[in-house]
Amino acid sequence: MRTRTVFFLLLSLFAASGCASRDDMQYLQHDLNEVNTRLSKMEKDISSIRVETREGTESTLKGLQKDLENMSKTLADLQAAQDINRVDILSLSGKIDDARQLAMKPSEEMTLLKEDFDRRLTTLEGKVADTGKTPTEKKQVTPESLYQSGLDAFKSNDMQRTRDIFTQFTEHHPKNVLASNAHFWIGETYFIQKNYEQAILEYQEVIKKYPGKEKVPAAMLKQAMSFKELGDDKSARYIYKKLIEEHPRSEEAKRAKDKLKGMK
């Protein structure tokens, strides 16, 4: 607009001065037309740029709005997933606690059974008085012959004589390899005569004094059976389980498993 105004001013000046020729006027008119054409083109370009800029801005704003909506949705999904994970973690923690409690139950049960068994054994020891047994076989030559005499008496079903001989053996030969067996046979005489309390104490001698001997599993089995006969199922169950745990490959362990099944 300013250029067009300048040309009009120049044209007026030339006309006023009377110096302008016809050719000059035509030249100025031609330039003026070109300027008008350029100005019109520039106005169109500016208008087009404005439209494109507005459309681009609107498109960009819409894109940003969509991105914000997507981000909000993503954040909401992440929050929901986090809440689900929190619930799963709490649920898993509860299951772990339950599993831990279940895993502890057998150990706790064994501890309680052991305490009951120890109390029962202590009670039996207090109840059984000293019988003052005196061995009848005093002149045996060797520990082996004395032991054999005890076995012979047992086979003859002479329980008292069996106890006397094996008691002499344990008193005179406590370190002998057959000492654990002697205690076991003493326990067997009491078991056969249904004196289960005294049998339990004698079997305990085998278990306590000779832990590595082969008669230990048998003593544990018969001790548990004695408790069962006395109606003390807790102590019996404890001994059966301990036998299975400590001597899993023994024949007595197999019998203990069968006994436990029958107690359920």
ABEGO torsion letter per residue (X at the ends): XAAAAAAAAAAAAAAAAGABBAAAAAAAAAAAAAAAAAAAAAAAAAAAAAAAAAAAAAAAAAAAAAAAAAAAAAAAAAAAAAAAAAAAAAAAAAAAAAAAAAAAAAAAAAAAAAAAAAAAAAAAAAABBBAGBBBABAABABAAAAAAAAAAAAAAGBAAAAAAAAAAAAAABAABAAAAAAAAAAAAAAAAAGBAAAAAAAAAAAAAABAABAAAAAAAAAAAAAAAAAGBAAAAAAAAAAAAAABAABAAAAAAAAAAAAAX
